């Protein structure tokens, strides 16, 4: 049994620590500590689709829950990599922060000189996400559409997005 003091306010660091505790080889949760990227991959996809449905429904309560579930999945996969010694949450955060600063030279003076002459991230020939962005705008992951009628039923919508009466 882990000694844990409930908090009034939790942080991202608390979430990382909770996942580490759940995956602890000696005292962790029997289910959590044996999970792999492959075994929880479908969970990540499902939580992402549910977050998109919450966004589409413009339901802030549902968005809060589902975005939390997506964040938990990100942390879970990151802790698996931390255990392997490949990267940790600090490196994941650094990567995305550096990417955001680099992509916004009009906002962040430190990146303006580095990005001189680049007006659009997608215009960069080495932009790895450029193709994915087009793919997502064109309909993205077809899996998210499968079975969405069941999940949309929870928010009072039909499979094609209309409100149920």
C-alpha positions in Angstrom: 0.0 0.0 0.0 1.4 3.4 -1.1 1.2 6.3 1.4 -0.5 9.1 -0.5 -1.9 12.3 0.7 -4.9 13.6 -1.4 -4.4 17.2 -2.7 -6.7 20.1 -3.3 -4.9 20.8 -6.5 -3.0 18.3 -8.7 -0.3 19.0 -11.2 1.2 17.3 -14.3 4.1 16.3 -12.0 1.6 14.5 -9.7 0.2 12.6 -12.7 3.6 11.4 -13.7 4.3 10.3 -10.1 1.0 8.5 -9.8 1.7 6.6 -13.1 5.2 5.7 -11.7 3.6 4.4 -8.5 1.1 2.3 -10.4 3.9 0.8 -12.6 6.3 0.2 -9.7 7.6 -3.4 -10.2 7.3 -4.4 -6.5 4.2 -2.5 -5.2 2.4 -1.3 -8.3 -0.9 -2.2 -9.7 -0.8 -5.7 -11.2 -2.5 -4.5 -14.4 -0.6 -1.2 -14.9 2.8 -2.6 -14.3 2.6 -5.1 -17.1 1.3 -2.8 -19.8 3.3 -2.1 -22.9 2.9 0.4 -25.7 1.2 -2.2 -27.8 -1.2 -3.4 -25.0 -2.5 0.2 -24.4 -2.3 1.5 -27.9 -6.0 1.0 -28.5 -6.8 2.8 -25.3 -4.8 5.9 -26.5 -6.8 5.9 -29.8 -10.1 5.4 -28.0 -9.4 8.2 -25.6 -8.3 10.5 -28.4 -11.5 9.8 -30.3 -13.6 10.5 -27.2 -11.8 13.8 -26.7 -12.6 14.8 -30.3 -16.3 13.9 -29.7 -16.3 16.1 -26.6 -14.8 18.9 -28.6 -17.3 18.4 -31.3 -20.1 18.5 -28.7 -18.6 21.6 -27.2 -19.2 20.0 -23.8 -16.7 21.4 -21.3 -17.4 18.8 -18.6 -16.8 16.0 -21.1 -13.8 17.8 -22.6 -12.2 18.1 -19.2 -12.6 14.4 -18.5 -11.6 13.2 -22.0 -8.6 15.5 -22.3 -7.4 14.3 -18.9 -7.7 10.7 -20.2 -5.6 11.7 -23.3 -3.0 13.3 -21.0 -2.9 10.2 -18.8 -2.2 8.1 -22.0 0.7 10.5 -22.9 2.1 10.2 -19.5 1.7 6.4 -19.4 3.6 5.9 -22.6 6.2 8.4 -21.5 6.8 6.6 -18.2 7.2 3.3 -20.1 10.0 5.0 -22.1 11.4 6.5 -18.9 11.7 3.0 -17.5 13.6 2.0 -20.6 16.0 4.9 -20.2 15.1 6.4 -23.6 13.4 9.6 -22.6 11.2 11.2 -19.9 8.5 13.8 -19.4 11.0 16.6 -19.3 12.3 15.7 -22.7 8.8 15.3 -24.1 7.9 18.8 -22.8 11.2 20.3 -24.0 10.6 18.9 -27.5 7.1 20.4 -27.8 8.0 23.7 -26.2 11.0 24.1 -28.6 8.8 23.2 -31.5 6.2 25.8 -30.6 8.7 28.5 -30.1 10.4 27.7 -33.4 7.1 27.7 -35.2 6.2 31.1 -33.9 9.0 33.5 -34.7 6.4 36.3 -34.9 5.7 35.8 -31.2 9.0 34.6 -29.7 11.9 37.0 -30.4 14.5 34.3 -29.6 13.4 32.2 -32.6 12.9 35.1 -35.1 16.5 35.1 -36.4 16.6 31.3 -36.6 13.4 31.3 -38.7 14.1 34.4 -40.9 12.2 34.0 -44.2 9.9 31.2 -43.0 6.3 32.4 -43.0 4.6 29.0 -42.5 5.6 25.8 -40.7 3.9 23.7 -43.4 6.0 25.5 -46.0 9.2 24.1 -44.6 10.3 21.2 -46.7 11.5 19.2 -43.7 8.3 19.7 -41.7 7.5 16.1 -40.7 3.9 16.9 -39.7 3.0 18.6 -43.0 1.7 15.4 -44.6 -0.1 14.4 -41.4 -1.8 17.7 -41.1 -3.3 17.3 -44.6 -4.3 13.8 -43.8 -6.1 14.8 -40.6 -7.9 17.7 -42.4 -9.0 15.2 -45.0 -10.8 13.0 -42.5 -8.0 11.6 -40.4 -8.2 8.4 -38.5 -11.1 6.4 -39.8 -11.1 4.4 -36.6 -12.4 7.4 -34.7 -15.5 7.3 -36.9 -16.1 3.6 -36.2 -18.4 3.0 -33.3 -18.8 6.7 -32.6 -22.6 6.4 -32.6 -22.3 4.4 -29.4 -20.1 7.0 -27.8 -22.2 9.9 -29.2 -25.2 8.3 -27.6 -23.8 9.4 -24.2 -24.0 13.0 -25.2 -27.5 12.8 -26.8 -26.4 12.8 -30.4 -27.0 10.5 -33.4 -24.2 8.9 -35.3 -24.3 11.7 -37.9 -23.9 14.3 -35.1 -27.5 15.6 -34.9 -29.1 16.1 -31.5 -31.5 13.4 -30.4 -35.0 14.7 -29.6 
